[in-house]
């Protein structure tokens, strides 16, 4: 049985009403796409731009640039392949 003295209350890490703990001042993570870069056989992430119109990033190995526009209908997929 856990000892109640082991509970540490850290300011700024108090549970939110939903029960999730989030540091004070922390921002909500931006959505991203997971991309399989065929050029270098590696995975990478493309974060959504601040204006929300596209996802953009680079291959982590060869730095090839990739931009993916956000479509009108959207998709629930989060993993894609770039050649």
TORBATOR-485887 format. One record per residue: residue number from 1; residue in one letter; x, z, y of N, C-alpha, C in turn. Coordinates in Angstrom, 2 decimals. Atoms other than C-alpha are relative to their C-alpha. Example, Ala and Ser with C-alpha at 12.3 -4.5 7.8 and 13.67 -1.06 7.14 Angstrom:
2
+-----+-----+---------+---------+---------+---------+---------+---------+---------+---------+---------+
|   n | res |     n.u |     n.w |     n.v |    ca.u |    ca.w |    ca.v |     c.u |     c.w |     c.v |
+-----+-----+---------+---------+---------+---------+---------+---------+---------+---------+---------+
|   1 |   a |    0.89 |    0.00 |   -1.19 |   12.30 |    7.80 |   -4.50 |    0.90 |    0.00 |    1.20 |
|   2 |   s |   -0.82 |   -0.06 |   -1.19 |   13.67 |    7.14 |   -1.06 |   -0.77 |    0.73 |    1.09 |
+-----+-----+---------+---------+---------+---------+---------+---------+---------+---------+---------+
end
This chain:
83
+-----+-----+---------+---------+---------+---------+---------+---------+---------+---------+---------+
|   n | res |     n.u |     n.w |     n.v |    ca.u |    ca.w |    ca.v |     c.u |     c.w |     c.v |
+-----+-----+---------+---------+---------+---------+---------+---------+---------+---------+---------+
|   1 |   x |    0.85 |    0.00 |   -1.18 |    0.00 |    0.00 |    0.00 |    0.89 |    0.00 |    1.24 |
|   2 |   x |   -0.83 |    0.05 |   -1.20 |    1.47 |   -0.95 |    3.43 |   -0.11 |    1.29 |    0.81 |
|   3 |   x |   -0.05 |   -1.19 |   -0.85 |    2.51 |    1.91 |    5.67 |   -0.51 |   -0.39 |    1.40 |
|   4 |   x |    0.52 |    0.36 |   -1.32 |    0.47 |    1.84 |    8.95 |    1.04 |    0.12 |    1.10 |
|   5 |   x |   -1.07 |   -0.09 |   -1.00 |    3.66 |    2.77 |   10.80 |    0.80 |   -1.30 |    0.08 |
|   6 |   x |   -0.71 |    1.28 |   -0.01 |    4.97 |   -0.71 |    9.93 |   -0.67 |   -1.02 |    0.91 |
|   7 |   x |    0.71 |    0.92 |   -0.89 |    2.44 |   -2.33 |   12.28 |    0.64 |    0.07 |    1.38 |
|   8 |   x |   -0.64 |    0.07 |   -1.31 |    4.14 |   -3.48 |   15.48 |   -0.92 |   -0.75 |    0.94 |
|   9 |   x |    0.84 |    0.64 |   -1.00 |    2.12 |   -4.29 |   18.58 |    0.93 |   -0.60 |    1.06 |
|  10 |   x |   -0.89 |    0.68 |   -0.93 |    4.07 |   -6.88 |   20.59 |   -0.85 |   -0.58 |    1.12 |
|  11 |   x |    0.74 |    0.50 |   -1.17 |    2.77 |   -7.58 |   24.10 |    0.10 |   -1.52 |    0.05 |
|  12 |   x |    0.03 |    1.46 |   -0.05 |    1.73 |  -11.22 |   24.42 |   -0.29 |   -0.65 |   -1.33 |
|  13 |   x |    0.31 |    0.54 |    1.32 |    1.14 |  -11.64 |   20.68 |   -1.24 |    0.66 |   -0.57 |
|  14 |   x |    1.24 |   -0.62 |    0.45 |   -2.23 |  -10.00 |   20.51 |   -0.92 |   -1.07 |   -0.58 |
|  15 |   x |    0.92 |    0.99 |    0.59 |   -4.82 |  -11.71 |   18.31 |   -1.04 |   -0.47 |    1.02 |
|  16 |   x |    1.05 |    0.56 |   -0.83 |   -7.22 |  -14.02 |   20.10 |   -1.34 |    0.33 |   -0.63 |
|  17 |   x |    1.30 |   -0.29 |    0.60 |  -10.98 |  -13.62 |   19.57 |   -0.24 |   -0.69 |   -1.34 |
|  18 |   x |    0.15 |    0.72 |    1.27 |  -10.73 |  -16.20 |   16.77 |    0.87 |    0.62 |   -1.10 |
|  19 |   x |   -0.84 |   -0.67 |    0.98 |   -8.16 |  -13.96 |   15.07 |    1.40 |   -0.59 |   -0.12 |
|  20 |   x |   -1.33 |    0.61 |    0.06 |   -5.13 |  -16.22 |   15.64 |    0.89 |    0.64 |    1.05 |
|  21 |   x |   -0.96 |   -0.53 |   -0.97 |   -2.04 |  -14.78 |   17.32 |    0.73 |   -1.17 |    0.64 |
|  22 |   x |   -0.70 |    1.05 |   -0.73 |   -0.48 |  -16.97 |   20.02 |    0.78 |    0.67 |    1.13 |
|  23 |   x |   -0.78 |   -0.63 |   -1.06 |    2.35 |  -15.99 |   22.35 |   -0.57 |   -0.28 |    1.38 |
|  24 |   x |    0.46 |    0.19 |   -1.37 |    1.45 |  -15.48 |   26.00 |    0.76 |   -1.15 |    0.63 |
|  25 |   x |   -0.63 |    1.12 |   -0.66 |    2.16 |  -18.62 |   28.00 |    0.27 |   -1.18 |   -0.91 |
|  26 |   x |   -0.23 |    1.10 |    0.93 |    2.34 |  -20.79 |   24.89 |   -1.04 |   -1.09 |    0.23 |
|  27 |   x |    0.93 |    1.10 |   -0.19 |    0.79 |  -24.20 |   25.21 |   -0.53 |   -0.47 |   -1.35 |
|  28 |   x |    0.58 |    0.56 |    1.22 |   -1.45 |  -25.89 |   22.67 |    0.84 |   -1.21 |   -0.39 |
|  29 |   x |   -0.84 |    1.13 |    0.40 |    0.65 |  -28.32 |   20.62 |   -0.71 |   -1.34 |    0.19 |
|  30 |   x |    0.57 |    1.33 |   -0.19 |    0.14 |  -32.00 |   21.42 |   -0.22 |   -0.67 |   -1.35 |
|  31 |   x |    0.22 |    0.76 |    1.24 |   -1.34 |  -34.22 |   18.72 |    1.15 |   -0.99 |   -0.22 |
|  32 |   x |   -1.07 |    0.95 |    0.32 |    1.11 |  -36.49 |   16.93 |   -0.39 |   -0.83 |   -1.21 |
|  33 |   x |    0.12 |    0.84 |    1.18 |    1.30 |  -39.28 |   14.38 |    1.27 |    0.15 |   -0.81 |
|  34 |   x |   -1.16 |   -0.01 |    0.88 |    3.61 |  -39.08 |   11.39 |    0.25 |   -1.45 |   -0.40 |
|  35 |   x |   -0.35 |    1.40 |    0.23 |    5.43 |  -42.39 |   10.97 |    1.11 |   -0.11 |   -1.03 |
|  36 |   x |   -1.08 |    0.36 |    0.93 |    7.44 |  -43.76 |    8.04 |    0.68 |   -1.21 |    0.62 |
|  37 |   x |   -0.77 |    1.09 |   -0.58 |   10.12 |  -45.87 |    9.73 |    0.71 |   -0.74 |   -1.13 |
|  38 |   x |   -0.59 |    0.79 |    1.09 |   10.93 |  -48.60 |    7.20 |    1.41 |   -0.44 |    0.33 |
|  39 |   x |   -1.33 |    0.47 |   -0.40 |   13.98 |  -49.67 |    9.21 |    1.10 |    0.92 |   -0.52 |
|  40 |   x |   -1.02 |   -0.96 |    0.42 |   15.85 |  -46.49 |    8.22 |   -0.47 |    0.91 |   -1.13 |
|  41 |   x |    0.56 |   -0.79 |    1.10 |   13.68 |  -45.10 |    5.41 |   -0.04 |    1.50 |    0.33 |
|  42 |   x |    0.09 |   -1.39 |   -0.43 |   12.90 |  -41.91 |    7.30 |   -1.33 |    0.25 |    0.71 |
|  43 |   x |    1.22 |   -0.38 |   -0.70 |    9.94 |  -40.02 |    8.74 |    0.33 |    0.46 |    1.41 |
|  44 |   x |   -0.12 |   -0.48 |   -1.37 |    9.43 |  -39.25 |   12.40 |   -1.38 |    0.29 |    0.56 |
|  45 |   x |    1.26 |   -0.33 |   -0.68 |    6.76 |  -37.97 |   14.77 |   -0.09 |   -0.76 |    1.31 |
|  46 |   x |    0.27 |    0.61 |   -1.30 |    5.19 |  -39.79 |   17.67 |   -1.01 |    0.91 |    0.71 |
|  47 |   x |    0.96 |   -0.84 |   -0.72 |    3.63 |  -37.32 |   20.13 |   -0.87 |   -0.84 |    0.92 |
|  48 |   x |    0.93 |    0.66 |   -0.91 |    0.64 |  -38.32 |   22.23 |    0.51 |    0.20 |    1.43 |
|  49 |   x |   -0.44 |   -0.10 |   -1.39 |    1.49 |  -39.06 |   25.86 |   -0.93 |    0.91 |    0.78 |
|  50 |   x |    0.77 |   -0.92 |   -0.83 |    0.26 |  -36.75 |   28.60 |   -1.31 |   -0.62 |    0.48 |
|  51 |   x |    1.24 |    0.64 |   -0.47 |   -2.29 |  -39.32 |   29.79 |   -0.96 |   -0.32 |   -1.15 |
|  52 |   x |    0.87 |    0.17 |    1.16 |   -3.67 |  -39.63 |   26.23 |   -0.31 |   -1.43 |   -0.39 |
|  53 |   x |    0.30 |    1.40 |    0.30 |   -3.56 |  -43.43 |   26.08 |    0.78 |   -0.56 |   -1.18 |
|  54 |   x |   -0.83 |    0.53 |    1.09 |   -0.87 |  -43.84 |   23.42 |    0.87 |    1.10 |   -0.60 |
|  55 |   x |   -1.02 |   -0.84 |    0.64 |    1.60 |  -42.23 |   21.03 |    1.30 |   -0.77 |    0.15 |
|  56 |   x |   -1.26 |    0.72 |   -0.13 |    5.24 |  -43.03 |   21.65 |    1.17 |    0.87 |   -0.44 |
|  57 |   x |   -1.20 |   -0.69 |    0.46 |    8.63 |  -42.15 |   20.25 |    1.01 |   -1.00 |   -0.52 |
|  58 |   x |   -1.08 |    0.83 |    0.52 |   11.72 |  -43.46 |   18.50 |    0.33 |    0.38 |   -1.44 |
|  59 |   x |   -0.50 |   -0.26 |    1.35 |   13.13 |  -43.77 |   15.00 |    1.11 |    1.04 |    0.14 |
|  60 |   x |   -1.03 |   -1.03 |   -0.14 |   15.24 |  -40.64 |   14.47 |    1.42 |   -0.45 |   -0.34 |
|  61 |   x |   -1.35 |    0.46 |    0.38 |   18.15 |  -42.67 |   13.04 |    0.51 |   -1.12 |    0.90 |
|  62 |   x |   -0.50 |    1.14 |   -0.77 |   18.40 |  -46.03 |   14.83 |   -0.56 |   -0.05 |    1.43 |
|  63 |   x |    0.60 |   -0.14 |   -1.33 |   16.34 |  -45.04 |   17.91 |   -0.85 |   -1.20 |    0.42 |
|  64 |   x |    0.92 |    1.08 |   -0.31 |   14.06 |  -48.09 |   17.67 |   -1.26 |    0.60 |    0.63 |
|  65 |   x |    1.15 |   -0.53 |   -0.74 |   11.21 |  -47.53 |   20.15 |   -1.30 |   -0.47 |   -0.64 |
|  66 |   x |    1.31 |    0.34 |    0.55 |    7.60 |  -47.44 |   18.96 |   -1.08 |    0.59 |    0.89 |
|  67 |   x |    1.16 |   -0.45 |   -0.76 |    4.40 |  -47.22 |   20.98 |   -1.25 |   -0.41 |   -0.76 |
|  68 |   x |    1.24 |    0.25 |    0.71 |    0.96 |  -46.95 |   19.35 |   -1.15 |    0.34 |    0.94 |
|  69 |   x |    1.12 |   -0.29 |   -0.90 |   -2.11 |  -47.32 |   21.59 |   -1.11 |    0.78 |   -0.71 |
|  70 |   x |    1.16 |   -0.72 |    0.53 |   -5.10 |  -45.03 |   21.11 |   -1.18 |   -0.95 |    0.08 |
|  71 |   x |    1.12 |    0.93 |    0.05 |   -8.01 |  -47.19 |   19.99 |   -1.30 |    0.63 |    0.43 |
|  72 |   x |    1.30 |   -0.47 |   -0.48 |  -11.56 |  -46.93 |   21.22 |   -0.73 |    0.81 |   -1.05 |
|  73 |   x |    0.69 |   -0.72 |    1.06 |  -12.98 |  -45.85 |   17.86 |    0.82 |    1.12 |   -0.61 |
|  74 |   x |   -0.89 |   -1.01 |    0.56 |   -9.94 |  -43.85 |   16.78 |    0.04 |   -0.04 |   -1.52 |
|  75 |   x |   -0.11 |   -0.13 |    1.44 |   -9.05 |  -42.86 |   13.24 |    0.33 |    1.44 |   -0.34 |
|  76 |   x |   -0.34 |   -1.36 |    0.44 |   -8.70 |  -39.66 |   11.27 |    1.36 |    0.02 |   -0.69 |
|  77 |   x |   -1.33 |    0.07 |    0.63 |   -5.43 |  -40.88 |    9.69 |    1.06 |    0.51 |    0.95 |
|  78 |   x |   -1.10 |   -0.49 |   -0.80 |   -2.27 |  -39.22 |   10.91 |    1.35 |   -0.46 |   -0.52 |
|  79 |   x |   -1.26 |    0.51 |    0.56 |    0.34 |  -40.95 |    8.71 |   -0.08 |   -1.54 |   -0.02 |
|  80 |   x |   -0.05 |    1.45 |   -0.09 |    1.38 |  -44.56 |    9.30 |    1.39 |   -0.48 |   -0.37 |
|  81 |   x |   -1.27 |    0.61 |    0.35 |    4.19 |  -46.98 |    8.43 |    0.35 |   -1.03 |    1.07 |
|  82 |   x |   -0.46 |    0.95 |   -1.01 |    6.24 |  -48.92 |   10.98 |    1.11 |   -0.84 |   -0.60 |
|  83 |   x |   -1.05 |    0.89 |    0.52 |    8.32 |  -51.97 |   10.07 |    0.77 |   -0.64 |    1.14 |
+-----+-----+---------+---------+---------+---------+---------+---------+---------+---------+---------+
end
